[in-house]
Amino acid sequence: MQVSLSQTQKSEVSAKWVWWAWPLLLAVLVSISYGSYFLRNFTDSILLYLPTPFAIVLLYWYGPRMLPIIYLNEIATLVIWGAPGGWMRIALIASHAPIMTYTSWFLFKRSNNEESKALLSSTDSFIRFVLLGILIPLLINSIFTSQYTFVNHDPYTVALIFLADFLTILTIATPLLYFLAPQESSFKVILVRNALSQRNPKVIQFWLIVIGFVVMILFVEFDAYWYIYGVVSIIVAIQRGFATVILINAIIFILNYIIPVLDFADIFLASKGSTKSLSVHLGMLAMIISSSLIGRVISDLWNIECKLTKQKKELEQANSQLTKTNSELDRFVYSLSHDISAPLKSIKGLVSLSRVEKSPEYSALYLSKIDTSINRLESFIAELLDYSRTNRKELLLEKIHIETVVKSVIEDFQYLEDSQKIEFRFDFNVQNVFSDKFLLRVILSNLISNAIKYQKVCSGHKPFISISSKEEGRLTKIEIEDNGEGIAPQFQERIFEMFYRGSSTSTGSGLGLYILKEAVEKLEGTIQMSSELGRGSSFIISIPSSA
């Protein structure tokens, strides 16, 4: 029988589990529980129950398999705190932790398909976390809370514990879920976001705010001036977004809810925090929720702005490419009509003349000219096919022996006029390159054929074509140098344009160097050209050495 998993389930089971993770997690949670009991001993506080946010985080990361650990930890916690009653009562009361955390996981995680590394990454996700992941589970937990012996069904105490738990979960679980995610390969967590980058404050500015908060707890009574922290948090949210404000809120919680209840805090702090004030808890909770929500909205707006900016750039590039394509298409249609019709008209005229002229001598001349026109037409069609294939072809990277390809190209051009008079010189310091064989052959064919076609034909001239390769960094450079006609300076900037002819003796279509440039760009390479009229030209092709 095949069982299919939902996207949420797949993200939960993706992390590999190891046997030692169970006792380790249980020991960590028990240690956190003992820390809460330790703080209670100092101030008789019932509000700082720290295991709950960590239990929720573990459940969100690894799913319901965490429930046994959460339940065992709660039993251990009740024993540590000296809960009255027998084991049956302790076992029953301890069920509140797995019930509450499972309710949080079930309502929040099952209402969306977010992976662990993408939690709270939108305003909708954060609102659902506050309402479904915290509010409703804590309302259920309040039923258990009212039954505790030390609460004695007192609504004020129940409300106080509810607000304190809300603050604790919101300020601790939110940054953990947002910044951390389980690694797929082992029981570890990895940092997945950097709060102090891009639009967030510089490190110095962030720590200046923290230092300001530290000064406040030394000299300012929290019960009277708690709203200052909330106002600063909202300002940070507006300026810096979600990532920074949830860090600020966590620091506010640590400074004003954890540090003040330590025994040694009496020595230097202005107050012991507000562990028993319902109004202050309610106000701080409203401020923290508001600032986090504002920060989330601001970050979402930034994300939308970045996407729109990216889309605008893509549209501008597409528009620029379209403008270029339309311009090239106009030239292409014009040249196509000319370069195809001219040989055909020439052939048609020569056929008409051959019908009139009966002399065998002239007939042979006409046939020779017809053959020349046909060759021009055939060459033009071949260049059109190369252009089409170069534009549409997907890259196929393979190991290419440069010398083999070069000599194969030279062999293809051995019947070109005066090609036998040219001396070919080779110097291949790099023998192989990982590239696209078709595109590399197109590049070499155009350069070598031009070097052959535009050699100087004069008495005493010894034409040569030098082909070499070398490696520079991660680039393979192929240079083709000749001592031919060269290119006049006024033509050099335009020789790679479509249908542009850079020499007065040019008989080609003007597509060759344009196709060459397109092929080089498709290989993410560059081309350099230097030429001196009457002395020759040099072309250097630089392409990545490997994939």
Backbone torsions as a table, in degrees:
resi	resn	phi	psi	omega
1	MET	NA	132.3	179.7
2	GLN	-96.1	138.1	179.4
3	VAL	-118.8	125.9	178.5
4	SER	-98.5	143.3	-179.7
5	LEU	-107.9	144.4	173.8
6	SER	-72.7	168.7	179.7
7	GLN	-60.6	-39.1	179.8
8	THR	-64.8	-43.8	-179.7
9	GLN	-64.3	-39.7	179.4
10	LYS	-61.2	-41.2	-179.1
11	SER	-67.5	-27.6	-177.6
12	GLU	-80.1	-32.1	-177.3
13	VAL	-97.8	3.0	-176.6
14	SER	-68.5	-30.1	-179.3
15	ALA	-78.4	130.6	178.6
16	LYS	-70.1	144.7	-177.9
17	TRP	-111.3	141.1	179.3
18	VAL	-121.8	152.5	-171.3
19	TRP	-61.3	-35.3	-175.0
20	TRP	-77.1	-5.9	179.2
21	ALA	-67.6	-34.5	-177.4
22	TRP	-62.6	-58.5	179.5
23	PRO	-63.9	-31.3	179.5
24	LEU	-65.4	-48.7	179.6
25	LEU	-62.7	-41.0	179.2
26	LEU	-62.3	-42.6	178.6
27	ALA	-63.3	-38.9	179.2
28	VAL	-64.3	-47.3	-178.9
29	LEU	-64.5	-40.4	178.0
30	VAL	-63.4	-38.8	178.1
31	SER	-63.0	-41.2	177.6
32	ILE	-65.2	-39.7	178.1
33	SER	-62.9	-41.3	178.7
34	TYR	-65.8	-33.1	176.1
35	GLY	-62.1	-40.4	176.8
36	SER	-63.3	-40.1	178.3
37	TYR	-67.4	-36.6	178.4
38	PHE	-61.9	-43.8	177.9
39	LEU	-66.0	-35.2	179.7
40	ARG	-64.1	-35.9	-179.8
41	ASN	-61.3	-33.2	-177.1
42	PHE	-75.6	-43.3	-169.8
43	THR	-122.5	4.3	-175.9
44	ASP	57.8	32.3	-179.1
45	SER	-84.7	136.0	176.1
46	ILE	-107.6	10.2	-167.5
47	LEU	-98.8	-28.2	-174.1
48	LEU	-91.8	73.4	177.9
49	TYR	-97.3	97.2	-168.9
50	LEU	-81.3	-23.5	-176.7
51	PRO	-62.3	-27.7	-173.8
52	THR	-59.4	-51.1	-179.6
53	PRO	-62.1	-36.4	179.1
54	PHE	-69.4	-35.7	177.2
55	ALA	-64.7	-41.1	178.1
56	ILE	-63.4	-42.5	179.7
57	VAL	-61.6	-45.9	179.8
58	LEU	-61.9	-40.0	179.8
59	LEU	-66.6	-38.8	177.8
60	TYR	-66.3	-34.8	-179.3
61	TRP	-75.6	-45.9	-168.5
62	TYR	-117.5	0.2	174.5
63	GLY	81.3	-170.0	-173.2
64	PRO	-61.9	-13.5	178.3
65	ARG	-64.7	-11.7	176.3
66	MET	-81.7	-12.5	-174.4
67	LEU	-60.3	-42.3	177.0
68	PRO	-59.0	-39.8	178.8
69	ILE	-65.5	-43.3	179.2
70	ILE	-61.6	-41.0	-179.0
71	TYR	-67.8	-45.0	179.0
72	LEU	-63.4	-38.8	178.2
73	ASN	-63.2	-39.0	-178.7
74	GLU	-67.8	-37.3	175.1
75	ILE	-61.9	-45.6	178.6
76	ALA	-61.2	-39.1	180.0
77	THR	-63.4	-45.0	179.8
78	LEU	-62.7	-36.2	177.2
79	VAL	-66.9	-43.5	179.0
80	ILE	-60.2	-41.5	-177.8
81	TRP	-79.3	-3.5	178.2
82	GLY	69.0	42.8	-179.5
83	ALA	-62.5	136.2	-179.0
84	PRO	-74.7	161.0	177.5
85	GLY	100.4	170.1	-178.5
86	GLY	-83.3	-173.8	-176.4
87	TRP	-65.9	-31.7	179.4
88	MET	-64.3	-43.2	179.5
89	ARG	-66.9	-43.1	179.1
90	ILE	-61.8	-42.8	179.6
91	ALA	-63.0	-37.1	-180.0
92	LEU	-70.3	-46.6	-178.9
93	ILE	-65.3	-36.6	-178.4
94	ALA	-64.5	-17.3	-178.7
95	SER	-68.8	-14.0	-178.2
96	HIS	-63.1	-34.5	-177.3
97	ALA	-67.1	-53.3	178.2
98	PRO	-64.1	-33.9	179.0
99	ILE	-64.7	-46.6	-178.6
100	MET	-65.4	-47.3	-177.8
101	THR	-68.0	-36.9	178.0
102	TYR	-67.1	-38.7	176.5
103	THR	-60.2	-43.1	178.0
104	SER	-60.6	-48.6	-179.2
105	TRP	-63.4	-45.9	-175.6
106	PHE	-64.8	-46.4	-176.6
107	LEU	-69.6	-41.3	-175.9
108	PHE	-83.0	-53.5	-173.9
109	LYS	-67.8	-35.1	-178.0
110	ARG	-80.1	-5.1	179.3
111	SER	-94.6	3.4	179.3
112	ASN	-155.9	171.7	-179.0
113	ASN	-110.0	24.4	-178.2
114	GLU	-70.1	138.8	172.9
115	GLU	-81.4	166.1	-177.2
116	SER	-58.4	-34.6	-176.9
117	LYS	-81.0	-0.8	-178.6
118	ALA	-122.9	17.5	-178.9
119	LEU	-67.6	146.4	176.7
120	LEU	59.4	27.1	-176.7
121	SER	-90.7	11.8	176.6
122	SER	-151.6	163.1	178.4
123	THR	-62.7	-42.0	178.9
124	ASP	-60.1	-42.7	-179.8
125	SER	-63.8	-42.1	-179.0
126	PHE	-67.0	-41.7	178.9
127	ILE	-62.8	-42.7	178.4
128	ARG	-63.9	-35.3	178.2
129	PHE	-65.2	-43.4	-179.4
130	VAL	-64.8	-45.2	-175.0
131	LEU	-80.6	-51.9	-174.6
132	LEU	-87.0	-32.9	-175.6
133	GLY	-88.8	-19.5	-177.9
134	ILE	-124.6	-55.1	-171.8
135	LEU	-60.8	-57.0	-177.0
136	ILE	-63.4	-45.6	177.2
137	PRO	-59.6	-37.6	179.9
138	LEU	-70.9	-32.3	174.2
139	LEU	-63.2	-40.5	175.8
140	ILE	-65.0	-41.2	-179.3
141	ASN	-65.3	-27.4	179.8
142	SER	-63.1	-27.1	176.4
143	ILE	-62.7	-43.2	176.8
144	PHE	-67.9	-42.4	-176.2
145	THR	-58.3	-40.3	-178.2
146	SER	-65.1	-16.4	-178.7
147	GLN	-91.7	-8.1	-179.0
148	TYR	-65.6	147.5	-178.1
149	THR	-61.6	-43.6	-175.6
150	PHE	-74.6	-13.2	178.0
151	VAL	-87.5	-41.5	175.6
152	ASN	56.6	41.6	175.3
153	HIS	61.4	23.6	-178.9
154	ASP	-82.1	115.2	-177.6
155	PRO	-59.5	-36.2	-179.2
156	TYR	-63.3	-45.8	-179.6
157	THR	-66.4	-39.7	177.8
158	VAL	-61.1	-44.9	179.3
159	ALA	-64.2	-37.8	179.5
160	LEU	-63.8	-45.0	178.8
161	ILE	-65.4	-40.1	178.7
162	PHE	-58.3	-49.5	-178.6
163	LEU	-66.8	-39.6	179.5
164	ALA	-64.7	-41.9	177.6
165	ASP	-65.1	-38.9	178.4
166	PHE	-60.2	-48.8	178.0
167	LEU	-59.9	-44.3	-177.2
168	THR	-62.5	-48.2	-178.6
169	ILE	-65.7	-44.9	-175.9
170	LEU	-63.8	-44.5	-174.8
171	THR	-80.1	-26.4	-178.8
172	ILE	-95.5	-47.3	-175.7
173	ALA	-70.3	-35.9	-176.4
174	THR	-59.3	-53.2	179.0
175	PRO	-65.6	-33.2	178.5
176	LEU	-63.8	-45.1	-179.3
177	LEU	-70.2	-32.5	-176.4
178	TYR	-80.1	-40.1	-174.7
179	PHE	-93.2	-21.6	-174.1
180	LEU	-120.7	152.6	176.4
181	ALA	-151.1	149.2	179.1
182	PRO	-67.5	138.7	177.5
183	GLN	-79.2	142.3	-173.5
184	GLU	-70.4	-26.0	-172.2
185	SER	-88.7	-16.8	-176.4
186	SER	-163.2	177.8	178.4
187	PHE	-83.2	78.0	177.8
188	LYS	-144.7	169.4	173.6
189	VAL	-122.7	150.4	-178.8
190	ILE	-127.3	148.2	177.2
191	LEU	-75.2	125.3	-177.1
192	VAL	-112.8	-7.7	176.7
193	ARG	-141.2	150.4	178.1
194	ASN	-114.0	110.6	-173.9
195	ALA	-70.4	-24.3	-174.2
196	LEU	-106.5	47.7	178.0
197	SER	-137.2	168.1	178.6
198	GLN	55.3	-110.9	-173.4
199	ARG	-86.2	-6.5	-178.2
200	ASN	-79.7	163.5	-172.9
201	PRO	-67.1	158.3	173.2
202	LYS	-65.8	159.3	-176.0
203	VAL	-57.4	-42.7	-177.9
204	ILE	-62.8	-43.9	-179.5
205	GLN	-63.2	-40.8	179.1
206	PHE	-60.9	-46.9	-177.1
207	TRP	-73.2	-23.2	173.5
208	LEU	-64.3	-38.6	176.5
209	ILE	-64.3	-43.1	179.5
210	VAL	-62.5	-43.6	179.0
211	ILE	-61.5	-39.8	176.7
212	GLY	-59.8	-40.5	177.5
213	PHE	-65.4	-39.7	179.4
214	VAL	-62.9	-41.6	178.1
215	VAL	-62.7	-37.7	-178.9
216	MET	-63.7	-42.2	-178.1
217	ILE	-69.6	-18.5	178.9
218	LEU	-80.6	-30.6	-170.6
219	PHE	-125.9	-10.5	-174.6
220	VAL	-116.7	132.0	178.4
221	GLU	-71.9	122.6	-175.3
222	PHE	-65.2	-42.3	-177.6
223	ASP	-58.2	-33.7	-175.9
224	ALA	-88.9	-29.8	-172.7
225	TYR	-126.9	31.7	-179.4
226	TRP	-61.2	-30.4	-174.5
227	TYR	-66.6	-20.5	178.5
228	ILE	-62.1	-41.3	178.1
229	TYR	-61.0	-42.6	-179.8
230	GLY	-64.3	-41.1	179.2
231	VAL	-63.9	-45.1	178.4
232	VAL	-61.1	-40.8	179.2
233	SER	-61.1	-42.0	179.1
234	ILE	-66.0	-41.0	178.4
235	ILE	-62.2	-43.7	177.6
236	VAL	-60.5	-41.3	179.9
237	ALA	-60.6	-43.3	-178.6
238	ILE	-66.4	-39.3	-176.1
239	GLN	-82.5	-36.2	-166.8
240	ARG	-120.9	-9.4	175.1
241	GLY	87.4	-172.1	-167.9
242	PHE	-68.1	-46.0	-173.8
243	ALA	-58.7	-43.3	-177.9
244	THR	-74.1	-40.4	-174.3
245	VAL	-68.8	-32.8	178.9
246	ILE	-72.1	-27.8	172.7
247	LEU	-69.0	-43.3	178.5
248	ILE	-60.9	-43.6	179.6
249	ASN	-63.7	-38.3	177.5
250	ALA	-64.6	-39.6	178.4
251	ILE	-66.8	-41.4	176.1
252	ILE	-57.9	-43.2	-179.6
253	PHE	-63.6	-45.2	-179.6
254	ILE	-63.4	-44.6	-176.4
255	LEU	-68.8	-33.9	-171.3
256	ASN	-110.6	-8.8	-178.9
257	TYR	-122.2	-24.7	-179.0
258	ILE	-104.3	-54.9	-176.9
259	ILE	-59.3	-41.6	-176.6
260	PRO	-64.4	-21.0	-178.4
261	VAL	-89.4	-1.8	174.3
262	LEU	-74.0	149.5	-172.9
263	ASP	-62.4	-41.3	-175.8
264	PHE	-76.2	-7.6	-177.4
265	ALA	-66.7	-21.7	179.0
266	ASP	-58.0	-28.0	-171.8
267	ILE	-69.4	-40.1	-170.1
268	PHE	-124.9	-9.5	-177.3
269	LEU	-92.1	151.0	179.3
270	ALA	-75.3	-23.6	179.9
271	SER	-149.4	170.4	177.8
272	LYS	-98.7	17.7	-178.5
273	GLY	84.8	-177.6	-176.9
274	SER	-120.1	77.1	-177.3
275	THR	-89.6	-8.9	-175.9
276	LYS	-128.4	8.2	-177.5
277	SER	-100.8	112.4	-178.6
278	LEU	-65.9	-42.2	-177.7
279	SER	-65.1	-39.5	179.6
280	VAL	-68.0	-42.2	176.7
281	HIS	-59.4	-44.3	-178.9
282	LEU	-65.0	-43.4	179.2
283	GLY	-64.1	-45.5	179.8
284	MET	-64.5	-39.6	178.8
285	LEU	-62.6	-43.3	178.5
286	ALA	-62.4	-42.2	179.5
287	MET	-64.0	-44.2	-176.7
288	ILE	-68.5	-42.0	177.0
289	ILE	-63.0	-44.1	-179.1
290	SER	-61.9	-47.7	-178.2
291	SER	-64.8	-40.8	178.9
292	SER	-64.5	-41.2	179.7
293	LEU	-66.5	-42.3	177.2
294	ILE	-61.6	-44.9	179.1
295	GLY	-60.7	-39.0	179.9
296	ARG	-66.2	-42.1	178.4
297	VAL	-63.9	-43.6	179.3
298	ILE	-61.1	-45.3	179.7
299	SER	-63.5	-38.8	177.6
300	ASP	-63.3	-40.1	177.8
301	LEU	-64.0	-40.1	176.3
302	TRP	-62.6	-41.8	179.3
303	ASN	-62.3	-42.4	178.3
304	ILE	-64.3	-41.4	178.7
305	GLU	-60.7	-43.7	179.1
306	CYS	-62.5	-42.6	179.5
307	LYS	-64.2	-42.8	179.3
308	LEU	-64.7	-40.1	177.8
309	THR	-62.8	-42.3	178.5
310	LYS	-64.2	-43.9	179.0
311	GLN	-64.4	-37.2	178.2
312	LYS	-63.1	-43.5	178.6
313	LYS	-62.9	-41.5	179.2
314	GLU	-63.7	-40.1	178.2
315	LEU	-66.3	-39.9	178.6
316	GLU	-64.0	-40.9	177.6
317	GLN	-65.0	-41.9	179.4
318	ALA	-64.6	-39.9	178.9
319	ASN	-65.8	-41.3	177.8
320	SER	-63.4	-42.3	178.6
321	GLN	-65.4	-38.0	178.6
322	LEU	-65.4	-42.2	177.7
323	THR	-61.0	-44.0	178.2
324	LYS	-62.2	-43.7	-178.8
325	THR	-64.0	-42.3	179.4
326	ASN	-63.7	-40.3	178.2
327	SER	-63.6	-44.5	179.6
328	GLU	-66.5	-34.4	-179.9
329	LEU	-65.3	-41.1	177.9
330	ASP	-60.0	-47.6	178.8
331	ARG	-65.4	-35.9	-178.6
332	PHE	-63.8	-46.6	-178.9
333	VAL	-63.6	-42.7	-180.0
334	TYR	-62.8	-49.0	-178.2
335	SER	-67.4	-36.6	180.0
336	LEU	-60.2	-47.2	-179.7
337	SER	-63.2	-35.7	-178.1
338	HIS	-76.6	-50.2	-173.3
339	ASP	-73.1	-19.9	175.2
340	ILE	-91.1	-41.6	-176.6
341	SER	-70.6	-33.6	-177.6
342	ALA	-60.8	-51.9	178.1
343	PRO	-62.5	-37.1	-179.7
344	LEU	-65.6	-42.1	177.5
345	LYS	-63.8	-38.9	179.0
346	SER	-63.2	-43.7	179.3
347	ILE	-63.5	-43.7	-179.8
348	LYS	-61.5	-42.3	179.1
349	GLY	-65.3	-42.2	-179.9
350	LEU	-66.5	-36.4	177.1
351	VAL	-64.6	-40.6	178.8
352	SER	-63.9	-41.9	178.6
353	LEU	-64.9	-39.4	-179.0
354	SER	-65.6	-28.7	177.0
355	ARG	-70.9	-32.8	179.9
356	VAL	-81.3	-44.0	-175.9
357	GLU	-85.9	120.7	-176.3
358	LYS	-95.7	-6.0	-176.4
359	SER	-70.8	129.0	178.8
360	PRO	-59.9	-32.8	-179.4
361	GLU	-62.9	-43.9	179.3
362	TYR	-72.0	-33.7	178.5
363	SER	-61.3	-42.4	178.5
364	ALA	-64.2	-38.6	178.2
365	LEU	-64.2	-43.0	179.8
366	TYR	-63.5	-41.5	179.4
367	LEU	-62.8	-37.3	178.7
368	SER	-65.3	-42.1	179.3
369	LYS	-68.8	-36.3	176.2
370	ILE	-62.3	-40.9	179.5
371	ASP	-63.4	-39.0	177.9
372	THR	-63.8	-43.4	179.2
373	SER	-64.7	-40.3	178.7
374	ILE	-63.9	-40.8	178.8
375	ASN	-63.2	-40.5	177.2
376	ARG	-62.2	-43.8	-179.9
377	LEU	-64.8	-40.9	179.6
378	GLU	-65.4	-40.5	178.4
379	SER	-64.5	-40.4	179.8
380	PHE	-64.9	-43.5	178.4
381	ILE	-62.5	-39.1	178.5
382	ALA	-63.2	-40.1	178.1
383	GLU	-66.6	-37.4	176.3
384	LEU	-61.8	-41.6	178.4
385	LEU	-65.2	-40.8	177.0
386	ASP	-62.0	-42.4	179.6
387	TYR	-61.8	-45.5	-179.7
388	SER	-63.6	-45.3	-178.3
389	ARG	-68.7	-35.7	179.3
390	THR	-63.9	-40.4	-178.8
391	ASN	-71.8	-37.0	-172.3
392	ARG	-94.1	-16.3	-171.0
393	LYS	-73.0	135.5	171.3
394	GLU	-82.1	143.5	-178.6
395	LEU	-65.4	134.7	174.8
396	LEU	-127.5	96.4	-175.3
397	LEU	-80.9	133.0	178.7
398	GLU	-151.9	166.1	178.5
399	LYS	-76.7	123.1	-175.3
400	ILE	-120.7	131.6	174.6
401	HIS	-87.4	110.3	-170.2
402	ILE	-61.0	-46.6	-176.1
403	GLU	-61.6	-38.2	179.6
404	THR	-63.3	-44.1	-179.8
405	VAL	-66.3	-42.3	-179.4
406	VAL	-60.5	-48.1	-177.8
407	LYS	-68.7	-30.4	175.9
408	SER	-67.1	-39.9	178.1
409	VAL	-65.6	-43.4	179.6
410	ILE	-60.9	-38.7	179.7
411	GLU	-63.6	-35.6	179.3
412	ASP	-64.5	-25.3	-175.8
413	PHE	-106.1	18.2	-175.6
414	GLN	-69.2	-19.5	-178.7
415	TYR	-96.6	2.3	174.7
416	LEU	-65.6	152.6	-177.5
417	GLU	-59.6	129.5	177.3
418	ASP	66.8	11.3	-179.3
419	SER	-66.4	-28.8	-177.8
420	GLN	-70.6	-18.2	-178.8
421	LYS	-82.4	-11.0	-172.3
422	ILE	-88.4	136.4	174.6
423	GLU	-92.2	122.4	177.9
424	PHE	-96.8	128.9	179.8
425	ARG	-116.7	136.1	-176.1
426	PHE	-124.6	140.7	175.3
427	ASP	-149.6	85.5	-175.1
428	PHE	-99.8	92.7	174.6
429	ASN	-74.8	-25.0	173.6
430	VAL	-114.1	123.2	-177.0
431	GLN	-90.9	-34.7	-173.0
432	ASN	-125.3	150.8	175.0
433	VAL	-145.7	143.3	175.0
434	PHE	-91.5	109.4	-177.3
435	SER	-158.3	-172.4	176.9
436	ASP	-90.5	120.2	-172.6
437	LYS	-65.5	-41.3	-179.1
438	PHE	-63.1	-48.4	-178.3
439	LEU	-65.2	-40.3	178.2
440	LEU	-63.6	-37.9	178.8
441	ARG	-67.5	-38.8	176.5
442	VAL	-60.1	-43.8	-179.8
443	ILE	-61.7	-51.0	-177.6
444	LEU	-65.8	-38.2	-178.9
445	SER	-61.9	-44.9	-179.1
446	ASN	-66.1	-42.9	-179.1
447	LEU	-68.1	-44.6	-177.1
448	ILE	-70.2	-40.5	-179.9
449	SER	-64.8	-39.4	177.0
450	ASN	-65.2	-40.2	179.5
451	ALA	-63.7	-32.2	178.2
452	ILE	-75.6	-46.7	-174.3
453	LYS	-64.4	-36.3	-171.4
454	TYR	-107.6	33.5	171.0
455	GLN	-76.3	149.7	178.1
456	LYS	-73.3	136.1	176.6
457	VAL	-113.8	97.5	179.7
458	CYS	-153.4	160.4	-176.4
459	SER	-63.9	132.7	176.9
460	GLY	83.7	-8.7	-179.6
461	HIS	-79.1	133.2	178.5
462	LYS	-112.2	96.1	-175.1
463	PRO	-72.4	144.7	174.4
464	PHE	-143.7	157.1	172.3
465	ILE	-132.4	120.2	-178.6
466	SER	-105.2	128.0	-179.6
467	ILE	-124.4	124.2	-176.9
468	SER	-139.3	162.8	177.0
469	SER	-141.3	145.9	176.2
470	LYS	-153.8	166.6	-178.3
471	GLU	-114.2	133.4	175.8
472	GLU	-132.4	106.9	-176.9
473	GLY	64.9	-122.7	179.1
474	ARG	-100.2	15.3	-177.5
475	LEU	-114.4	143.4	169.6
476	THR	-102.8	126.5	-178.2
477	LYS	-109.6	125.9	177.8
478	ILE	-115.5	121.5	-178.0
479	GLU	-113.1	133.7	175.8
480	ILE	-122.7	115.0	-175.3
481	GLU	-121.9	141.5	177.9
482	ASP	-138.4	167.8	176.0
483	ASN	-115.8	44.0	-176.5
484	GLY	-88.6	-148.0	-173.4
485	GLU	-66.5	-31.7	-175.7
486	GLY	77.3	176.8	-176.6
487	ILE	-126.0	131.4	179.3
488	ALA	-63.0	146.0	-177.1
489	PRO	-55.4	-37.1	-177.0
490	GLN	-70.0	-13.8	180.0
491	PHE	-99.9	-15.3	-167.5
492	GLN	-65.7	-32.7	-177.8
493	GLU	-73.3	-15.9	-173.1
494	ARG	-114.0	2.8	-172.2
495	ILE	-68.0	-19.1	-179.8
496	PHE	-93.5	7.0	176.5
497	GLU	-79.4	153.9	-179.4
498	MET	-65.3	130.3	175.8
499	PHE	65.3	19.5	178.5
500	TYR	-93.2	132.0	178.8
501	ARG	-108.0	121.2	-173.8
502	GLY	-94.5	4.8	-179.0
503	SER	-137.4	145.1	180.0
504	SER	-68.4	-20.7	-179.3
505	THR	-96.4	7.1	-177.0
506	SER	-68.2	132.6	177.3
507	THR	-116.3	1.3	-177.5
508	GLY	-82.3	-176.6	-177.4
509	SER	-85.3	-16.5	-175.0
510	GLY	85.6	11.2	179.7
511	LEU	-94.3	-23.2	-169.9
512	GLY	-55.5	-56.0	-177.5
513	LEU	-69.8	-29.0	175.9
514	TYR	-65.6	-45.0	177.3
515	ILE	-62.1	-40.8	178.1
516	LEU	-57.7	-47.0	-179.7
517	LYS	-61.2	-42.9	179.1
518	GLU	-61.8	-40.7	-179.9
519	ALA	-66.1	-41.9	179.0
520	VAL	-62.6	-44.5	179.8
521	GLU	-64.6	-35.5	178.9
522	LYS	-66.9	-29.7	176.6
523	LEU	-85.5	5.9	-178.2
524	GLU	59.4	39.1	179.8
525	GLY	-112.7	-172.9	178.4
526	THR	-135.0	161.4	177.5
527	ILE	-132.4	134.5	176.7
528	GLN	-119.3	139.9	-177.8
529	MET	-132.5	136.6	171.3
530	SER	-137.2	138.7	-176.2
531	SER	-153.3	149.0	176.8
532	GLU	-133.0	124.4	-175.9
533	LEU	-57.6	125.9	178.7
534	GLY	87.4	-7.3	-176.7
535	ARG	-122.9	-12.3	175.5
536	GLY	121.4	-179.5	-175.6
537	SER	-138.0	158.3	176.4
538	SER	-138.3	129.7	176.4
539	PHE	-121.0	128.8	178.4
540	ILE	-116.9	118.7	178.5
541	ILE	-101.2	125.0	177.0
542	SER	-114.6	119.1	-179.7
543	ILE	-131.4	153.4	177.8
544	PRO	-55.6	139.9	-176.4
545	SER	-71.6	-29.8	-176.1
546	SER	-149.2	173.3	-179.5
547	ALA	-71.2	NA	NA
